[in-house]
């Protein structure tokens, strides 16, 4: 199982159940999802096994905004 956290900047952090937030990202204010996640994609699962976490940023970059316009 996995724990899913999110912050105000629309970042998503996935950890294995019971793991602590990595020190590099502990300064951010993470909120834990109330729902348990039983299944994730193979890419996320392999990243959690290799690094101990998976981080995805959903922020819109300036390049994306320019492409859309």
Secondary structure as GFF3:
##gff-version 3
##sequence-region A 1 69
A	DSSP	beta_strand	2	6	.	.	.	ID=ss1
A	DSSP	beta_strand	11	16	.	.	.	ID=ss2
A	DSSP	three_ten_helix	23	25	.	.	.	ID=ss3
A	DSSP	beta_strand	31	32	.	.	.	ID=ss4
A	DSSP	alpha_helix	42	51	.	.	.	ID=ss5
A	DSSP	beta_strand	53	57	.	.	.	ID=ss6
A	DSSP	alpha_helix	62	68	.	.	.	ID=ss7
###
